[in-house]
Amino acid sequence: MKLGNLSFNKYWIGLVAGSFVAVAGCATETAKKPEPTSRSSGAAAAPSTVRAPVEKPVVSSNPASPGSSLDALRQGKTAADGPMKSIYFAFDSYVLTADSRAVLKANAGWLKANPSSMVEIEGHCDERGTTEYNLALGAKRARAAMDYLVTLGVNPARIRTTSYGEELPSCRESTEACYLDNRRARFVEIRPRASS
């Protein structure tokens, strides 16, 4: 009878040891603490067991161009117009106005006079609307400006577009004048790289 108990005990010991090894083998990765984000409010990062609020994305398939709104933000500066001027839009619209067309004609003239330069057109919106909607509207604004430049004879290979939606406002007040200033397409010159 002792012989039967001994094999029974070996069975349970082997089963428990095997289970322990299997469970310990699965938990080889330790929980990672989320990277702290730089926020102006100074809020601490959320613990790893609680999901942090999702940051609003900036949609761009291209790295920030020197002189872009994103580049200026990273440097703690305000984005300034270069040789090409911004155009402005009505609320919830990407339709070009007569004033916008006049500015685009001048921008096209500058691009034709500077054939080695390219342009990035940034689409921006005011803070009203969802993030997703404003990113799409900003893309439509940038595309409308690009399409008009192409009709004026600018090679589309020299133009790229991006949308920042409401993410990079030029004015942060909740006033109509500020909203108008934020509903824009901004033109950033992309200079050719110096060859070595």
PyMOL commands that set and color helices and strands:
alter all, ss='L'
color gray80, all
select helices_A, chain A and resi 2-26+69-74+98-113+131-151+156-158+176-182
alter helices_A, ss='H'
color red, helices_A
select strands_A, chain A and resi 87-88+118-124+159-165+184-190
alter strands_A, ss='S'
color yellow, strands_A
deselect
rebuild
show_as cartoon
